[in-house]
Amino acid sequence: MTAQWKQHAQKMLTGNRWLLAGILILFVILNGIPQSFAPTIEADAVPTTTESLLTLLSLILTILIAPLTVGWSWLVLAVSRGDKPAVSKLFEPFQTGYVKHVLAPFFVGLFIFLWALLLVIPGIVKAFSYSLTNYILRDQPELSALEAITESRRMMDGHKMDAFKLVLSFIGWFFVGVLTLGIGFLYVYPYFSTTYAAFYDSLRGADQRRTNHVGTPDMEQGF
């Protein structure tokens, strides 16, 4: 299936690569704004008042632009479904359900961090479990942030190894991105993101077919 998802992504990206690369540059620049305010503080040094204020400003800006991550997922999902890349997709999560689209990335990051405190492996496993959250927020806008995370966990049940194999198939491409000092990621990251969106749609289609046969599945609680 990994090969099929990658072939689908390549097909959908044909004629769209340069535009998507340009949007990715904008995405990276905007995400880098909070870090540009964060001061460099030595580990054993006491931060000054100015440094503390700049750190707080960086944190606030990081929270405020959190929906950009959701927007990128919506953008590549649209591309995977045959639409042309549009900058407006990147900002859609700011226009509707803004607070929810701030909370979703925050909770995902928090839960992964908490699981990673146990061991690295549980953190990685949970990262895969929550990886469909942004797409679910697009297709099921009636769900809250926590409900979307729970739905992602449910959909990924039994499919985390498929996701792992998909990511593993891009390891060589990621090395290319690193060896080209990041320039290669203008090609690699849209390719990977669109492939993962195709993976989500594959699970979503299978889930809908199963639901038609056995009814609506119960949503588990917890994280």
Secondary structure, DSSP 4 states (H G I P E B T S, - for coil): -HHHHHHHHHHHHTTTHHHHHHHHHHHHHHHHHHHHHPPP--TTSPPPHHHHHHHHHHHHHHHHTTHHHHHHHHHHHHHHTTPPP-HHHHHHHHHSSHHHHHHHHHHHHHHHHHHHHH-HHHHHHHHHHTTTHHHHHHH-TTS-HHHHHHHHHHHHTTTHHHHHHHHHTTHHHHHHHHHTTTTTHHHHHHHHHHHHHHHHHHHHHHHHHHHHHH-PPPPP---
